[in-house]
Amino acid sequence: MYVSRRLYEADEAFARAYRLDGRYWPARIGRVLVMLELVTQEKEMDQGDAALSEMQLLRRESGPFANYFPGLLVLCLARTGNTEEARRQLEIFTMPPAMDPVQKALAYLGLGETDQAVLSLHAAFAHSDPLLLWLHLWPVFDPLRGHKRFQELIRRMNLPASK
């Protein structure tokens, strides 16, 4: 539902999964992605605050995925207008050990640095990141669809060009 941009249905599905098990991180991350799209597409600014709160909560929690999505946190900060903090977090997260290239792409995307975002996606491709299989579908990457190097990457991966 997320990739077909049926955002309200996707939000409800992720919310149901979260209610079944609040520790199920894919449901939590899915909800964050949906909330960010509701900010972008529907101008529901309160959803951005909710996404940021969820990312901050995930970050504070212990466990193997507590700091696994730093780029998504930067994206949330940027989409809620906290650009200065987003840049500060990006600086922190890019210190060794290096941030995952897809996460780096999300961070740069949030800061409006589309060239850097696309370069990071190319780096992810060079490392055979399995998340790129969904690159042509994820709404979060819609702002990059017109970028020549993004289109080149989609062609290189033999993925369909349309959403």
Buried (B, 14 or more C-beta within 10 A) or exposed (E): BBEEBEBEEBBBBBBEBBEEEEEBBEBBBBBBBBBBBBBBEEEBEEBBBBBBBBBEEBBEEEEEBEEBBBBBBBBBBBBBEBBEBBBEBBEEBEEEEEBBBBBBBBBBBBBEBBEBBBBBBBBBBEEEBEBBEEBBBBBBBBBBEEBEBBBEBBEEEEBEEEE
